[in-house]
């Protein structure tokens, strides 16, 4: 059984849980949307999850940045949503690029208060 380390933001505790429990945990966390896109493979969904975990684990990112929409397809990760600054936009992209299997990042994030 594959296990993932998940850092909970509510209690600041670190523990190992299986992927099914992780999915259930994330579904009940209000600022972490779970997006399932039609025609995604299991590998695509796993990449979504891995990118999400990288973002959620980084406490320097705003809640807005940690709750962006992530859609993966064949190694290409699309990032959509609103972040607080250009620096945060770049940091989110770097986090996504650092995930194993990511070939390219399509950064469609917008900065709050700026036209898209």
C-alpha positions in Angstrom: 0.0 0.0 0.0 1.4 3.4 -0.9 1.6 5.9 1.9 1.9 9.7 1.7 3.2 12.1 4.3 0.4 14.7 4.9 0.9 17.8 6.9 -2.4 19.0 8.4 -2.8 22.7 8.6 -5.4 22.6 11.3 -3.3 20.9 14.0 0.2 21.3 12.6 0.9 17.6 13.0 2.7 15.3 10.7 1.6 11.8 10.1 1.7 9.1 7.5 -1.6 8.0 5.9 -2.6 6.0 2.9 -3.8 7.7 -0.3 -7.5 6.9 0.3 -7.4 8.5 3.7 -5.5 11.5 2.3 -8.2 11.9 -0.4 -10.9 11.8 2.3 -9.0 14.2 4.6 -8.5 16.7 1.7 -12.2 16.5 0.8 -13.1 17.8 4.2 -10.6 20.6 4.3 -12.4 23.7 3.0 -9.5 25.5 1.3 -8.2 22.5 -0.6 -10.5 21.8 -3.6 -10.4 18.4 -5.1 -10.8 18.6 -8.9 -11.4 15.5 -10.9 -11.3 16.1 -14.6 -12.9 13.8 -17.2 -10.3 11.8 -19.2 -7.6 12.0 -16.5 -5.6 8.9 -15.9 -4.7 7.6 -12.5 -1.2 9.0 -13.1 -2.7 12.4 -13.9 -4.8 12.4 -10.7 -1.7 11.3 -8.7 0.2 14.2 -10.2 -2.6 16.6 -9.1 -2.4 15.2 -5.6 1.4 15.5 -5.5 1.3 19.1 -6.6 -1.4 19.9 -4.1 0.7 18.3 -1.3 3.7 20.4 -2.3 1.6 23.6 -2.1 -0.3 22.7 1.1 3.0 21.8 2.9 4.5 25.3 2.2 3.3 27.7 4.9 4.9 30.6 3.2 2.1 30.5 0.6 -1.3 32.2 1.2 -4.5 30.2 1.5 -5.4 31.5 -1.9 -2.3 30.0 -3.4 -2.8 26.7 -1.6 -6.3 26.4 -3.0 -5.7 27.0 -6.7 -7.1 24.6 -9.3 -4.6 22.0 -10.5 -5.3 20.0 -13.6 -2.7 17.5 -14.9 -2.7 15.7 -18.2 0.2 13.7 -19.6 2.8 15.4 -17.5 1.5 18.9 -18.2 0.2 20.7 -15.1 -2.2 23.6 -15.5 -2.4 26.1 -12.6 -5.5 28.3 -12.4 -6.7 30.7 -9.7 -5.7 33.8 -7.9 -2.5 34.4 -5.8 -1.4 37.4 -3.7 1.7 38.5 -5.7 4.0 37.9 -8.7 6.5 36.3 -6.3 3.9 33.9 -5.0 2.9 33.1 -8.6 6.5 32.2 -9.4 6.8 30.1 -6.2 3.7 28.1 -6.9 5.1 27.3 -10.4 8.4 26.3 -8.9 6.7 24.0 -6.5 4.7 22.4 -9.3 7.9 22.0 -11.5 9.6 20.2 -8.6 7.0 17.4 -8.5 8.3 14.1 -10.0 6.9 13.5 -13.5 6.0 17.1 -14.3 7.2 17.9 -17.9 5.7 21.4 -18.2 3.7 23.8 -16.2 1.0 26.0 -17.8 0.8 28.8 -15.3 -2.5 30.6 -15.7 -2.5 32.1 -12.2 -3.5 35.7 -11.8 -2.3 38.2 -9.2 -5.1 39.6 -6.9 -5.9 43.1 -8.0 -4.3 42.9 -11.4 -6.0 42.4 -14.7 -5.5 39.0 -16.2 
